[in-house]
Each structure stands twice: as C-alpha cells, then as structure tokens.
Amino acid sequence: MWDESKVRIIDIARELGVSTATVSNVLHGKTKKISDETVRLVERKLEERGYIPNMASTLLGRNNSRIIAIIVNDHKKYEGHVFEDAFISAAINFLYDEIERAGYFTMLKKADDIMGIVQFSTMWNLDGLVLIGFCEDEYQNLRDHIRIPFVVYDGFMAGGQSRISVVKIDDFDGGRQAGLCLKEMGHTSVLCIADNEICMDKDRYDGLCEGLGEKADFLKIPMETESRKTFYQAQLDFIRAHTAVFAVSDYYAIDLMLFLLRNGVRVPGDISIIGFDGSPDCLKVSPPLASVCQNNGARAKKAVELLCRMIAEPDFQDTVVVPVKLVVRESVAARR
C-alpha cells in the first residue's frame, strides 16, 4: 500500500494531464462540471496510487456514490452455494461488465430476507440495485420501504407495480418451443418437473402444453438434493413411463439426467431431456443438454440501461421481455 502522505495531487494531475483543481474536486465529490470519463480516470488513478481509503469515504459522502449492488436471493434450494450456481454466476458476470461500462462500481451481496436490503442500501448510499431471484410480493414490499431505484433481473412479476422496472424472459414461449420440438420428434408422453407450480415455472409448463398440443404430466420435486434422490428413486417407474422430460431449469435437468444414467436409463435412448436457461453446465455433461437458452448479455445490458434511466428519472419504469431460443443437443432425440 502506498503511503498517502507521499502521494501528491499535483503528481496525479501531471500523470493524467488534468488540473490539480480537477483532481481535488473529484476527491471531494464535486464532479458536476467534470465529464464522467475524466471522473473515472481520476478515480482509477487515485486507487492505483493508494487513495482507496479516501475514495471510499468520498464515494459514501456524495449525493451519488456511483455504486450499484447486485443482490441475489440466498434461497434454501441453493443449499448455501448460490454463487456457484451456473445461471447465477453467468448473470453476475454479464451484469458486472455492464455496470462497469456504465461508469459505476459493483457491489455484490446475497440475502435470504429482502427487507435486510433497506438498511444495507442506506448504509452504503447505493445509487441503484439489481435484484435476482426474489418473489413478486417481496419486490413490492421493498419498493414501499426504499427510495433507491431497482431493477428486477430475475423473478416473477405479473405487472402493475409502481416504480419497479423488470427485465424478464419469455418463459411461456420457451416452454412452447420445447413442447413443439418434442411433438415434432414424435414424443407423446411428456413429463414436466419443477419445485413449484406457480409464477415463471407455471408459465414454462403452460407453454410446454401449448407446444405439445396437449397437457403434459407434472411432477413436483423436492428442492433439497438428498430428498430429491430419494424422491426420484420412489418415482422411477413413473418417470420411465414417459419418453421425454422437460425440466424448468438446467440444474434440475442435469440432476435428473445423472440420476437416470446411474440407474441404467439411457438418455436419449429411453428418455429425452430438455432443460431451461442455457447455462454453461449444459456442455459439461454427457450427453450435452438441450436447453431453452436465454441471452444473458442482452438481459444484463437491458437491466443496466433501465437502472441508469431510473437513476436519472425517478418516476421512470418499464418492463422488457427478452426472447429465448431452444438449442437442441444430444440429450433429445426423435422417438422411434
């Protein structure tokens, strides 16, 4: 760590080709008359030269901290490993790049209680939030208790909420694409697996039925890994009575596929499997998993664009629907 007493404002100014007044103003948060690009250059140089402690207090003391936090629901289904989930980690990766590109700092936090965000966001004087994985009533409750703008990146929202922007994917159409694919491949006995029967999972199931042209069977599965193994073992004959399974997430699709393979069930020879999300893990299993893929880059870009607009215009809100596309891989095959 540099000794701050040896780092002079004049040295920073000379290195960047700006005035000492500009560096001083950035240090003290007086940036209204300075371009965003210059502010970022000065802040980065101050970090490099050991002004990190001063920069932290400066950021927190400003009206605008230029900090955006990504808050992820630490749901029990992740069993303490939420950041290891392929979908979550991919989302964070793309969001981080977009937040930085917009000129903001990124803060990352997991929370099992959305209302804990109220104190956290105030303490850090956050400019905005991107929320992942909470429920509709939780988002509205938070909105009623917080002034900071936020965007729902992943989570079901029916619409009609005030001062909440949402980036969602076309869950129904994703299920429809999966159902249409299975129908065209000759599958007439299709099972859908999910850990609930509401919100986005219901939309995906309804879309599946639309694509099939008939109602698919549904199996509600446990969230906990060990409970799910026992459950699958008890339901093995029922599962094997179907020629294809549509899982509402890649996580559950891969989990089931590995279970079936360990129990002598061929994929796709006996049962075809399609997942949802398009996570990197789809290509790490054998056979590679067919999946309804979402564009994480486009979703992150839209989320940050909406949030920046909300920061600039407090009354602004919007809902953006990002399309999805089924990618067929070796886990699914035509029924002979």
VEXBARO-205769 format. One record per residue (C-alpha): z, x, y; residue number from 1; residue in three letters; chain. Coordinates in Angstrom, 1 decimal, always signed. Example, Ala and Ser with C-alpha at 12.3 -4.5 7.8 and 13.67 -1.06 7.14 Angstrom:
@up:+7.8; east:+12.3; north:-4.5; paza:1; baro:ALA; keza:A
@up:+7.1; east:+13.7; north:-1.1; paza:2; baro:SER; keza:A
***
This chain:
@up:+0.0; east:+0.0; north:+0.0; paza:1; baro:MET; keza:A
@up:-0.9; east:+1.3; north:+3.4; paza:2; baro:TRP; keza:A
@up:+1.9; east:+1.9; north:+6.0; paza:3; baro:ASP; keza:A
@up:+1.2; east:-0.8; north:+8.5; paza:4; baro:GLU; keza:A
@up:+2.6; east:+1.4; north:+11.3; paza:5; baro:SER; keza:A
@up:-0.3; east:+3.8; north:+10.8; paza:6; baro:LYS; keza:A
@up:-3.0; east:+1.1; north:+10.9; paza:7; baro:VAL; keza:A
@up:-4.1; east:+0.6; north:+14.5; paza:8; baro:ARG; keza:A
@up:-6.1; east:-2.4; north:+15.8; paza:9; baro:ILE; keza:A
@up:-8.4; east:+0.0; north:+17.5; paza:10; baro:ILE; keza:A
@up:-9.3; east:+1.6; north:+14.2; paza:11; baro:ASP; keza:A
@up:-10.1; east:-1.8; north:+12.6; paza:12; baro:ILE; keza:A
@up:-12.2; east:-2.7; north:+15.7; paza:13; baro:ALA; keza:A
@up:-14.2; east:+0.5; north:+15.6; paza:14; baro:ARG; keza:A
@up:-15.0; east:+0.1; north:+11.9; paza:15; baro:GLU; keza:A
@up:-16.3; east:-3.4; north:+12.4; paza:16; baro:LEU; keza:A
@up:-18.0; east:-2.8; north:+15.7; paza:17; baro:GLY; keza:A
@up:-15.9; east:-5.5; north:+17.5; paza:18; baro:VAL; keza:A
@up:-13.5; east:-5.5; north:+20.3; paza:19; baro:SER; keza:A
@up:-9.7; east:-4.9; north:+19.9; paza:20; baro:THR; keza:A
@up:-9.2; east:-8.3; north:+21.5; paza:21; baro:ALA; keza:A
@up:-11.2; east:-9.9; north:+18.7; paza:22; baro:THR; keza:A
@up:-9.0; east:-8.2; north:+16.0; paza:23; baro:VAL; keza:A
@up:-5.9; east:-9.2; north:+17.9; paza:24; baro:SER; keza:A
@up:-7.0; east:-12.8; north:+18.2; paza:25; baro:ASN; keza:A
@up:-7.7; east:-13.0; north:+14.5; paza:26; baro:VAL; keza:A
@up:-4.3; east:-11.6; north:+13.7; paza:27; baro:LEU; keza:A
@up:-2.6; east:-14.2; north:+15.8; paza:28; baro:HIS; keza:A
@up:-4.8; east:-17.1; north:+14.7; paza:29; baro:GLY; keza:A
@up:-6.6; east:-17.5; north:+18.0; paza:30; baro:LYS; keza:A
@up:-10.1; east:-18.0; north:+16.5; paza:31; baro:THR; keza:A
@up:-11.6; east:-21.0; north:+18.2; paza:32; baro:LYS; keza:A
@up:-14.0; east:-18.8; north:+20.2; paza:33; baro:LYS; keza:A
@up:-14.8; east:-16.4; north:+17.4; paza:34; baro:ILE; keza:A
@up:-17.5; east:-17.1; north:+14.8; paza:35; baro:SER; keza:A
@up:-16.4; east:-17.9; north:+11.2; paza:36; baro:ASP; keza:A
@up:-18.4; east:-14.9; north:+10.0; paza:37; baro:GLU; keza:A
@up:-16.5; east:-12.5; north:+12.3; paza:38; baro:THR; keza:A
@up:-13.2; east:-14.0; north:+11.4; paza:39; baro:VAL; keza:A
@up:-13.9; east:-13.5; north:+7.7; paza:40; baro:ARG; keza:A
@up:-15.0; east:-9.8; north:+8.3; paza:41; baro:LEU; keza:A
@up:-11.8; east:-9.1; north:+10.3; paza:42; baro:VAL; keza:A
@up:-9.6; east:-10.8; north:+7.8; paza:43; baro:GLU; keza:A
@up:-11.1; east:-8.9; north:+4.9; paza:44; baro:ARG; keza:A
@up:-10.8; east:-5.5; north:+6.7; paza:45; baro:LYS; keza:A
@up:-7.2; east:-6.3; north:+7.6; paza:46; baro:LEU; keza:A
@up:-6.4; east:-7.0; north:+3.9; paza:47; baro:GLU; keza:A
@up:-8.1; east:-3.7; north:+2.9; paza:48; baro:GLU; keza:A
@up:-6.0; east:-1.7; north:+5.4; paza:49; baro:ARG; keza:A
@up:-2.7; east:-3.2; north:+4.4; paza:50; baro:GLY; keza:A
@up:-2.1; east:-6.1; north:+6.8; paza:51; baro:TYR; keza:A
@up:-1.7; east:-8.5; north:+3.9; paza:52; baro:ILE; keza:A
@up:+1.9; east:-9.5; north:+4.7; paza:53; baro:PRO; keza:A
@up:+1.0; east:-10.1; north:+8.3; paza:54; baro:ASN; keza:A
@up:-2.1; east:-12.0; north:+7.3; paza:55; baro:MET; keza:A
@up:-0.1; east:-14.3; north:+5.1; paza:56; baro:ALA; keza:A
@up:+2.3; east:-15.3; north:+7.9; paza:57; baro:SER; keza:A
@up:-0.7; east:-15.6; north:+10.3; paza:58; baro:THR; keza:A
@up:-2.5; east:-18.0; north:+7.9; paza:59; baro:LEU; keza:A
@up:+0.6; east:-20.1; north:+7.4; paza:60; baro:LEU; keza:A
@up:+1.3; east:-20.3; north:+11.1; paza:61; baro:GLY; keza:A
@up:-2.2; east:-21.6; north:+12.1; paza:62; baro:ARG; keza:A
@up:-3.2; east:-25.1; north:+12.5; paza:63; baro:ASN; keza:A
@up:-5.9; east:-24.3; north:+9.9; paza:64; baro:ASN; keza:A
@up:-4.7; east:-22.0; north:+7.2; paza:65; baro:SER; keza:A
@up:-8.2; east:-21.8; north:+5.6; paza:66; baro:ARG; keza:A
@up:-6.5; east:-22.2; north:+2.2; paza:67; baro:ILE; keza:A
@up:-7.9; east:-24.7; north:-0.4; paza:68; baro:ILE; keza:A
@up:-5.9; east:-25.3; north:-3.5; paza:69; baro:ALA; keza:A
@up:-7.3; east:-26.3; north:-6.9; paza:70; baro:ILE; keza:A
@up:-4.6; east:-28.4; north:-8.6; paza:71; baro:ILE; keza:A
@up:-5.0; east:-29.1; north:-12.4; paza:72; baro:VAL; keza:A
@up:-3.1; east:-31.7; north:-14.3; paza:73; baro:ASN; keza:A
@up:-1.0; east:-29.8; north:-16.9; paza:74; baro:ASP; keza:A
@up:-1.4; east:-32.7; north:-19.3; paza:75; baro:HIS; keza:A
@up:+0.5; east:-32.6; north:-22.6; paza:76; baro:LYS; keza:A
@up:-2.7; east:-32.7; north:-24.5; paza:77; baro:LYS; keza:A
@up:-3.4; east:-29.1; north:-23.5; paza:78; baro:TYR; keza:A
@up:-0.1; east:-28.1; north:-25.1; paza:79; baro:GLU; keza:A
@up:+0.8; east:-25.5; north:-22.4; paza:80; baro:GLY; keza:A
@up:-2.7; east:-23.9; north:-22.4; paza:81; baro:HIS; keza:A
@up:-4.6; east:-25.9; north:-19.7; paza:82; baro:VAL; keza:A
@up:-6.2; east:-22.9; north:-18.1; paza:83; baro:PHE; keza:A
@up:-7.5; east:-21.7; north:-21.5; paza:84; baro:GLU; keza:A
@up:-9.5; east:-25.0; north:-21.9; paza:85; baro:ASP; keza:A
@up:-13.2; east:-24.2; north:-21.7; paza:86; baro:ALA; keza:A
@up:-14.0; east:-27.1; north:-19.4; paza:87; baro:PHE; keza:A
@up:-11.1; east:-26.4; north:-17.0; paza:88; baro:ILE; keza:A
@up:-11.8; east:-22.7; north:-16.8; paza:89; baro:SER; keza:A
@up:-15.5; east:-23.3; north:-16.1; paza:90; baro:ALA; keza:A
@up:-14.7; east:-25.8; north:-13.4; paza:91; baro:ALA; keza:A
@up:-12.3; east:-23.3; north:-11.8; paza:92; baro:ILE; keza:A
@up:-14.8; east:-20.5; north:-11.9; paza:93; baro:ASN; keza:A
@up:-17.5; east:-22.5; north:-10.1; paza:94; baro:PHE; keza:A
@up:-15.1; east:-24.0; north:-7.6; paza:95; baro:LEU; keza:A
@up:-13.7; east:-20.6; north:-6.7; paza:96; baro:TYR; keza:A
@up:-17.2; east:-19.3; north:-5.8; paza:97; baro:ASP; keza:A
@up:-18.0; east:-22.4; north:-3.7; paza:98; baro:GLU; keza:A
@up:-14.7; east:-22.3; north:-1.9; paza:99; baro:ILE; keza:A
@up:-15.1; east:-18.6; north:-1.0; paza:100; baro:GLU; keza:A
@up:-18.7; east:-19.2; north:+0.0; paza:101; baro:ARG; keza:A
@up:-17.5; east:-21.9; north:+2.4; paza:102; baro:ALA; keza:A
@up:-15.1; east:-19.3; north:+4.0; paza:103; baro:GLY; keza:A
@up:-11.8; east:-20.4; north:+2.6; paza:104; baro:TYR; keza:A
@up:-9.1; east:-18.8; north:+0.4; paza:105; baro:PHE; keza:A
@up:-8.4; east:-20.3; north:-3.0; paza:106; baro:THR; keza:A
@up:-5.0; east:-21.1; north:-4.4; paza:107; baro:MET; keza:A
@up:-4.6; east:-22.3; north:-8.0; paza:108; baro:LEU; keza:A
@up:-1.8; east:-24.4; north:-9.4; paza:109; baro:LYS; keza:A
@up:-1.1; east:-26.6; north:-12.4; paza:110; baro:LYS; keza:A
@up:+1.2; east:-29.6; north:-12.1; paza:111; baro:ALA; keza:A
@up:+2.5; east:-32.2; north:-14.5; paza:112; baro:ASP; keza:A
@up:+3.6; east:-34.5; north:-11.7; paza:113; baro:ASP; keza:A
@up:+1.1; east:-35.2; north:-8.9; paza:114; baro:ILE; keza:A
@up:+3.7; east:-36.0; north:-6.4; paza:115; baro:MET; keza:A
@up:+5.0; east:-32.5; north:-6.6; paza:116; baro:GLY; keza:A
@up:+1.8; east:-31.6; north:-4.7; paza:117; baro:ILE; keza:A
@up:+3.2; east:-33.2; north:-1.5; paza:118; baro:VAL; keza:A
@up:+5.9; east:-30.5; north:-0.9; paza:119; baro:GLN; keza:A
@up:+3.7; east:-27.7; north:-2.2; paza:120; baro:PHE; keza:A
@up:+0.8; east:-28.5; north:+0.1; paza:121; baro:SER; keza:A
@up:+3.1; east:-28.8; north:+3.1; paza:122; baro:THR; keza:A
@up:+4.9; east:-25.6; north:+2.3; paza:123; baro:MET; keza:A
@up:+1.6; east:-23.7; north:+2.2; paza:124; baro:TRP; keza:A
@up:+0.0; east:-25.6; north:+5.1; paza:125; baro:ASN; keza:A
@up:-3.1; east:-26.2; north:+3.0; paza:126; baro:LEU; keza:A
@up:-6.4; east:-27.3; north:+4.6; paza:127; baro:ASP; keza:A
@up:-7.5; east:-29.2; north:+1.5; paza:128; baro:GLY; keza:A
@up:-7.2; east:-29.9; north:-2.2; paza:129; baro:LEU; keza:A
@up:-9.5; east:-30.2; north:-5.2; paza:130; baro:VAL; keza:A
@up:-7.7; east:-32.3; north:-7.9; paza:131; baro:LEU; keza:A
@up:-8.6; east:-32.1; north:-11.6; paza:132; baro:ILE; keza:A
@up:-7.5; east:-34.4; north:-14.4; paza:133; baro:GLY; keza:A
@up:-5.1; east:-37.0; north:-12.9; paza:134; baro:PHE; keza:A
@up:-5.4; east:-40.8; north:-13.1; paza:135; baro:CYS; keza:A
@up:-6.5; east:-43.3; north:-10.5; paza:136; baro:GLU; keza:A
@up:-3.1; east:-44.7; north:-9.6; paza:137; baro:ASP; keza:A
@up:-1.8; east:-41.2; north:-9.2; paza:138; baro:GLU; keza:A
@up:-4.6; east:-40.3; north:-6.8; paza:139; baro:TYR; keza:A
@up:-3.9; east:-43.3; north:-4.6; paza:140; baro:GLN; keza:A
@up:-0.1; east:-42.7; north:-4.7; paza:141; baro:ASN; keza:A
@up:-0.7; east:-39.2; north:-3.5; paza:142; baro:LEU; keza:A
@up:-3.1; east:-40.4; north:-0.8; paza:143; baro:ARG; keza:A
@up:-0.3; east:-42.7; north:+0.5; paza:144; baro:ASP; keza:A
@up:+2.1; east:-39.8; north:+0.9; paza:145; baro:HIS; keza:A
@up:-0.1; east:-36.9; north:+2.2; paza:146; baro:ILE; keza:A
@up:-2.2; east:-36.2; north:+5.2; paza:147; baro:ARG; keza:A
@up:-4.2; east:-33.4; north:+3.7; paza:148; baro:ILE; keza:A
@up:-7.8; east:-34.3; north:+2.6; paza:149; baro:PRO; keza:A
@up:-8.5; east:-34.0; north:-1.1; paza:150; baro:PHE; keza:A
@up:-11.5; east:-34.5; north:-3.4; paza:151; baro:VAL; keza:A
@up:-11.2; east:-35.8; north:-7.0; paza:152; baro:VAL; keza:A
@up:-13.2; east:-33.4; north:-9.1; paza:153; baro:TYR; keza:A
@up:-12.4; east:-34.8; north:-12.5; paza:154; baro:ASP; keza:A
@up:-10.6; east:-38.0; north:-13.1; paza:155; baro:GLY; keza:A
@up:-11.5; east:-41.7; north:-13.3; paza:156; baro:PHE; keza:A
@up:-11.8; east:-43.6; north:-10.0; paza:157; baro:MET; keza:A
@up:-13.1; east:-47.2; north:-10.0; paza:158; baro:ALA; keza:A
@up:-13.7; east:-47.2; north:-6.3; paza:159; baro:GLY; keza:A
@up:-12.4; east:-48.9; north:-3.2; paza:160; baro:GLY; keza:A
@up:-9.8; east:-46.2; north:-2.4; paza:161; baro:GLN; keza:A
@up:-9.1; east:-45.2; north:+1.2; paza:162; baro:SER; keza:A
@up:-9.7; east:-41.6; north:+2.4; paza:163; baro:ARG; keza:A
@up:-10.4; east:-40.3; north:-1.1; paza:164; baro:ILE; keza:A
@up:-13.7; east:-38.6; north:-2.0; paza:165; baro:SER; keza:A
@up:-14.8; east:-38.3; north:-5.6; paza:166; baro:VAL; keza:A
@up:-17.3; east:-36.2; north:-7.5; paza:167; baro:VAL; keza:A
@up:-17.9; east:-37.9; north:-10.8; paza:168; baro:LYS; keza:A
@up:-20.4; east:-37.6; north:-13.6; paza:169; baro:ILE; keza:A
@up:-22.5; east:-40.4; north:-15.1; paza:170; baro:ASP; keza:A
@up:-20.2; east:-41.0; north:-18.1; paza:171; baro:ASP; keza:A
@up:-21.9; east:-44.1; north:-19.2; paza:172; baro:PHE; keza:A
@up:-25.4; east:-42.6; north:-19.2; paza:173; baro:ASP; keza:A
@up:-24.1; east:-39.5; north:-21.1; paza:174; baro:GLY; keza:A
@up:-22.9; east:-41.8; north:-23.9; paza:175; baro:GLY; keza:A
@up:-26.1; east:-43.8; north:-23.7; paza:176; baro:ARG; keza:A
@up:-28.2; east:-40.6; north:-24.2; paza:177; baro:GLN; keza:A
@up:-26.1; east:-39.6; north:-27.2; paza:178; baro:ALA; keza:A
@up:-26.5; east:-43.1; north:-28.7; paza:179; baro:GLY; keza:A
@up:-30.2; east:-43.2; north:-28.1; paza:180; baro:LEU; keza:A
@up:-30.6; east:-39.8; north:-29.7; paza:181; baro:CYS; keza:A
@up:-28.7; east:-40.8; north:-32.8; paza:182; baro:LEU; keza:A
@up:-30.6; east:-44.0; north:-33.1; paza:183; baro:LYS; keza:A
@up:-33.9; east:-42.2; north:-32.9; paza:184; baro:GLU; keza:A
@up:-32.7; east:-39.9; north:-35.6; paza:185; baro:MET; keza:A
@up:-32.0; east:-42.8; north:-37.9; paza:186; baro:GLY; keza:A
@up:-28.2; east:-42.9; north:-37.8; paza:187; baro:HIS; keza:A
@up:-26.9; east:-46.5; north:-38.3; paza:188; baro:THR; keza:A
@up:-23.3; east:-45.7; north:-39.0; paza:189; baro:SER; keza:A
@up:-21.8; east:-44.0; north:-35.9; paza:190; baro:VAL; keza:A
@up:-18.1; east:-43.3; north:-35.1; paza:191; baro:LEU; keza:A
@up:-16.7; east:-42.5; north:-31.7; paza:192; baro:CYS; keza:A
@up:-13.4; east:-40.6; north:-31.4; paza:193; baro:ILE; keza:A
@up:-11.2; east:-40.4; north:-28.3; paza:194; baro:ALA; keza:A
@up:-7.5; east:-40.2; north:-27.5; paza:195; baro:ASP; keza:A
@up:-7.6; east:-43.4; north:-25.4; paza:196; baro:ASN; keza:A
@up:-9.7; east:-46.5; north:-24.8; paza:197; baro:GLU; keza:A
@up:-9.8; east:-46.6; north:-21.1; paza:198; baro:ILE; keza:A
@up:-11.4; east:-45.0; north:-18.0; paza:199; baro:CYS; keza:A
@up:-14.1; east:-42.4; north:-18.5; paza:200; baro:MET; keza:A
@up:-13.7; east:-42.4; north:-22.3; paza:201; baro:ASP; keza:A
@up:-14.4; east:-46.2; north:-22.3; paza:202; baro:LYS; keza:A
@up:-17.5; east:-45.6; north:-20.2; paza:203; baro:ASP; keza:A
@up:-18.7; east:-43.0; north:-22.6; paza:204; baro:ARG; keza:A
@up:-18.1; east:-45.3; north:-25.6; paza:205; baro:TYR; keza:A
@up:-19.8; east:-48.2; north:-23.9; paza:206; baro:ASP; keza:A
@up:-22.8; east:-46.0; north:-23.1; paza:207; baro:GLY; keza:A
@up:-22.9; east:-44.9; north:-26.7; paza:208; baro:LEU; keza:A
@up:-23.1; east:-48.5; north:-27.9; paza:209; baro:CYS; keza:A
@up:-25.8; east:-49.3; north:-25.3; paza:210; baro:GLU; keza:A
@up:-27.9; east:-46.4; north:-26.6; paza:211; baro:GLY; keza:A
@up:-27.4; east:-47.4; north:-30.3; paza:212; baro:LEU; keza:A
@up:-28.2; east:-51.0; north:-29.6; paza:213; baro:GLY; keza:A
@up:-25.1; east:-52.0; north:-31.5; paza:214; baro:GLU; keza:A
@up:-21.4; east:-51.5; north:-31.5; paza:215; baro:LYS; keza:A
@up:-20.2; east:-48.1; north:-32.8; paza:216; baro:ALA; keza:A
@up:-16.9; east:-47.8; north:-34.7; paza:217; baro:ASP; keza:A
@up:-14.0; east:-46.4; north:-32.7; paza:218; baro:PHE; keza:A
@up:-11.1; east:-44.2; north:-33.8; paza:219; baro:LEU; keza:A
@up:-8.2; east:-43.4; north:-31.5; paza:220; baro:LYS; keza:A
@up:-6.9; east:-39.9; north:-32.3; paza:221; baro:ILE; keza:A
@up:-3.6; east:-38.2; north:-31.5; paza:222; baro:PRO; keza:A
@up:-3.5; east:-35.7; north:-28.6; paza:223; baro:MET; keza:A
@up:-1.3; east:-33.1; north:-30.4; paza:224; baro:GLU; keza:A
@up:-3.1; east:-30.6; north:-32.6; paza:225; baro:THR; keza:A
@up:-0.8; east:-30.8; north:-35.7; paza:226; baro:GLU; keza:A
@up:-0.6; east:-34.6; north:-35.5; paza:227; baro:SER; keza:A
@up:-4.4; east:-34.7; north:-35.4; paza:228; baro:ARG; keza:A
@up:-4.8; east:-32.6; north:-38.5; paza:229; baro:LYS; keza:A
@up:-2.5; east:-34.9; north:-40.5; paza:230; baro:THR; keza:A
@up:-4.3; east:-37.9; north:-39.0; paza:231; baro:PHE; keza:A
@up:-7.8; east:-36.6; north:-39.9; paza:232; baro:TYR; keza:A
@up:-6.6; east:-35.9; north:-43.5; paza:233; baro:GLN; keza:A
@up:-5.4; east:-39.5; north:-43.8; paza:234; baro:ALA; keza:A
@up:-8.7; east:-40.8; north:-42.3; paza:235; baro:GLN; keza:A
@up:-11.1; east:-38.5; north:-44.1; paza:236; baro:LEU; keza:A
@up:-12.7; east:-41.2; north:-46.3; paza:237; baro:ASP; keza:A
@up:-13.2; east:-43.4; north:-43.3; paza:238; baro:PHE; keza:A
@up:-14.8; east:-40.6; north:-41.2; paza:239; baro:ILE; keza:A
@up:-17.1; east:-39.6; north:-44.1; paza:240; baro:ARG; keza:A
@up:-18.3; east:-43.2; north:-44.3; paza:241; baro:ALA; keza:A
@up:-20.2; east:-42.5; north:-41.1; paza:242; baro:HIS; keza:A
@up:-23.4; east:-40.4; north:-40.7; paza:243; baro:THR; keza:A
@up:-22.6; east:-39.3; north:-37.2; paza:244; baro:ALA; keza:A
@up:-19.6; east:-38.8; north:-34.8; paza:245; baro:VAL; keza:A
@up:-19.7; east:-38.9; north:-31.0; paza:246; baro:PHE; keza:A
@up:-16.6; east:-37.2; north:-29.5; paza:247; baro:ALA; keza:A
@up:-15.7; east:-37.9; north:-25.9; paza:248; baro:VAL; keza:A
@up:-15.1; east:-34.1; north:-25.3; paza:249; baro:SER; keza:A
@up:-16.4; east:-30.9; north:-26.8; paza:250; baro:ASP; keza:A
@up:-12.8; east:-29.9; north:-27.5; paza:251; baro:TYR; keza:A
@up:-12.3; east:-32.9; north:-29.9; paza:252; baro:TYR; keza:A
@up:-15.8; east:-32.5; north:-31.3; paza:253; baro:ALA; keza:A
@up:-15.3; east:-28.8; north:-32.3; paza:254; baro:ILE; keza:A
@up:-11.8; east:-29.6; north:-33.6; paza:255; baro:ASP; keza:A
@up:-13.2; east:-32.3; north:-35.9; paza:256; baro:LEU; keza:A
@up:-16.2; east:-30.2; north:-36.9; paza:257; baro:MET; keza:A
@up:-13.9; east:-27.3; north:-38.0; paza:258; baro:LEU; keza:A
@up:-11.7; east:-29.7; north:-39.9; paza:259; baro:PHE; keza:A
@up:-14.7; east:-31.3; north:-41.7; paza:260; baro:LEU; keza:A
@up:-16.2; east:-27.9; north:-42.7; paza:261; baro:LEU; keza:A
@up:-12.8; east:-26.8; north:-44.1; paza:262; baro:ARG; keza:A
@up:-12.8; east:-29.9; north:-46.2; paza:263; baro:ASN; keza:A
@up:-16.2; east:-29.4; north:-47.7; paza:264; baro:GLY; keza:A
@up:-18.1; east:-31.8; north:-45.4; paza:265; baro:VAL; keza:A
@up:-21.4; east:-30.4; north:-44.3; paza:266; baro:ARG; keza:A
@up:-22.4; east:-30.5; north:-40.6; paza:267; baro:VAL; keza:A
@up:-25.0; east:-31.8; north:-40.0; paza:268; baro:PRO; keza:A
@up:-25.9; east:-32.4; north:-43.7; paza:269; baro:GLY; keza:A
@up:-23.3; east:-35.0; north:-44.3; paza:270; baro:ASP; keza:A
@up:-22.2; east:-35.9; north:-40.7; paza:271; baro:ILE; keza:A
@up:-23.9; east:-35.1; north:-37.4; paza:272; baro:SER; keza:A
@up:-21.6; east:-34.4; north:-34.4; paza:273; baro:ILE; keza:A
@up:-22.2; east:-34.7; north:-30.7; paza:274; baro:ILE; keza:A
@up:-19.7; east:-33.7; north:-28.0; paza:275; baro:GLY; keza:A
@up:-19.4; east:-34.2; north:-24.3; paza:276; baro:PHE; keza:A
@up:-19.1; east:-31.7; north:-21.4; paza:277; baro:ASP; keza:A
@up:-21.4; east:-28.8; north:-22.3; paza:278; baro:GLY; keza:A
@up:-18.6; east:-26.2; north:-22.4; paza:279; baro:SER; keza:A
@up:-19.2; east:-22.6; north:-23.3; paza:280; baro:PRO; keza:A
@up:-17.5; east:-23.1; north:-26.6; paza:281; baro:ASP; keza:A
@up:-20.4; east:-25.2; north:-27.9; paza:282; baro:CYS; keza:A
@up:-22.3; east:-22.0; north:-28.6; paza:283; baro:LEU; keza:A
@up:-19.4; east:-20.2; north:-30.1; paza:284; baro:LYS; keza:A
@up:-19.2; east:-22.3; north:-33.2; paza:285; baro:VAL; keza:A
@up:-21.4; east:-22.7; north:-36.3; paza:286; baro:SER; keza:A
@up:-23.4; east:-24.8; north:-36.2; paza:287; baro:PRO; keza:A
@up:-23.8; east:-24.8; north:-32.4; paza:288; baro:PRO; keza:A
@up:-22.6; east:-28.1; north:-31.0; paza:289; baro:LEU; keza:A
@up:-24.9; east:-30.7; north:-29.5; paza:290; baro:ALA; keza:A
@up:-23.3; east:-31.9; north:-26.3; paza:291; baro:SER; keza:A
@up:-23.8; east:-34.1; north:-23.2; paza:292; baro:VAL; keza:A
@up:-23.8; east:-31.3; north:-20.6; paza:293; baro:CYS; keza:A
@up:-22.7; east:-31.6; north:-17.0; paza:294; baro:GLN; keza:A
@up:-23.8; east:-29.2; north:-14.3; paza:295; baro:ASN; keza:A
@up:-20.6; east:-27.5; north:-13.3; paza:296; baro:ASN; keza:A
@up:-22.3; east:-25.6; north:-10.5; paza:297; baro:GLY; keza:A
@up:-23.7; east:-28.7; north:-8.9; paza:298; baro:ALA; keza:A
@up:-20.4; east:-30.5; north:-9.3; paza:299; baro:ARG; keza:A
@up:-18.4; east:-27.8; north:-7.7; paza:300; baro:ALA; keza:A
@up:-20.9; east:-27.4; north:-4.8; paza:301; baro:LYS; keza:A
@up:-20.7; east:-31.2; north:-4.1; paza:302; baro:LYS; keza:A
@up:-16.9; east:-31.1; north:-4.3; paza:303; baro:ALA; keza:A
@up:-16.5; east:-28.4; north:-1.7; paza:304; baro:VAL; keza:A
@up:-19.2; east:-29.9; north:+0.6; paza:305; baro:GLU; keza:A
@up:-17.3; east:-33.2; north:+0.6; paza:306; baro:LEU; keza:A
@up:-14.0; east:-31.5; north:+1.2; paza:307; baro:LEU; keza:A
@up:-15.3; east:-29.5; north:+4.1; paza:308; baro:CYS; keza:A
@up:-16.7; east:-32.7; north:+5.6; paza:309; baro:ARG; keza:A
@up:-13.3; east:-34.4; north:+5.2; paza:310; baro:MET; keza:A
@up:-11.6; east:-31.5; north:+6.9; paza:311; baro:ILE; keza:A
@up:-13.9; east:-31.8; north:+9.9; paza:312; baro:ALA; keza:A
@up:-13.9; east:-35.6; north:+9.9; paza:313; baro:GLU; keza:A
@up:-10.6; east:-37.1; north:+8.8; paza:314; baro:PRO; keza:A
@up:-12.0; east:-40.6; north:+8.3; paza:315; baro:ASP; keza:A
@up:-14.9; east:-39.5; north:+6.1; paza:316; baro:PHE; keza:A
@up:-15.0; east:-40.4; north:+2.4; paza:317; baro:GLN; keza:A
@up:-17.8; east:-40.6; north:-0.2; paza:318; baro:ASP; keza:A
@up:-18.4; east:-40.8; north:-3.9; paza:319; baro:THR; keza:A
@up:-21.1; east:-38.6; north:-5.5; paza:320; baro:VAL; keza:A
@up:-22.4; east:-39.1; north:-9.1; paza:321; baro:VAL; keza:A
@up:-23.8; east:-36.0; north:-10.8; paza:322; baro:VAL; keza:A
@up:-26.2; east:-36.7; north:-13.6; paza:323; baro:PRO; keza:A
@up:-25.7; east:-35.3; north:-17.2; paza:324; baro:VAL; keza:A
@up:-28.1; east:-34.3; north:-19.9; paza:325; baro:LYS; keza:A
@up:-27.8; east:-34.3; north:-23.7; paza:326; baro:LEU; keza:A
@up:-28.6; east:-30.9; north:-25.2; paza:327; baro:VAL; keza:A
@up:-29.5; east:-31.2; north:-28.9; paza:328; baro:VAL; keza:A
@up:-28.3; east:-28.4; north:-31.1; paza:329; baro:ARG; keza:A
@up:-27.9; east:-27.7; north:-34.8; paza:330; baro:GLU; keza:A
@up:-24.8; east:-29.9; north:-35.2; paza:331; baro:SER; keza:A
@up:-27.0; east:-33.0; north:-35.2; paza:332; baro:VAL; keza:A
@up:-30.0; east:-33.8; north:-37.4; paza:333; baro:ALA; keza:A
@up:-32.2; east:-36.7; north:-38.4; paza:334; baro:ALA; keza:A
@up:-30.8; east:-38.9; north:-41.2; paza:335; baro:ARG; keza:A
@up:-33.0; east:-38.7; north:-44.3; paza:336; baro:ARG; keza:A
***
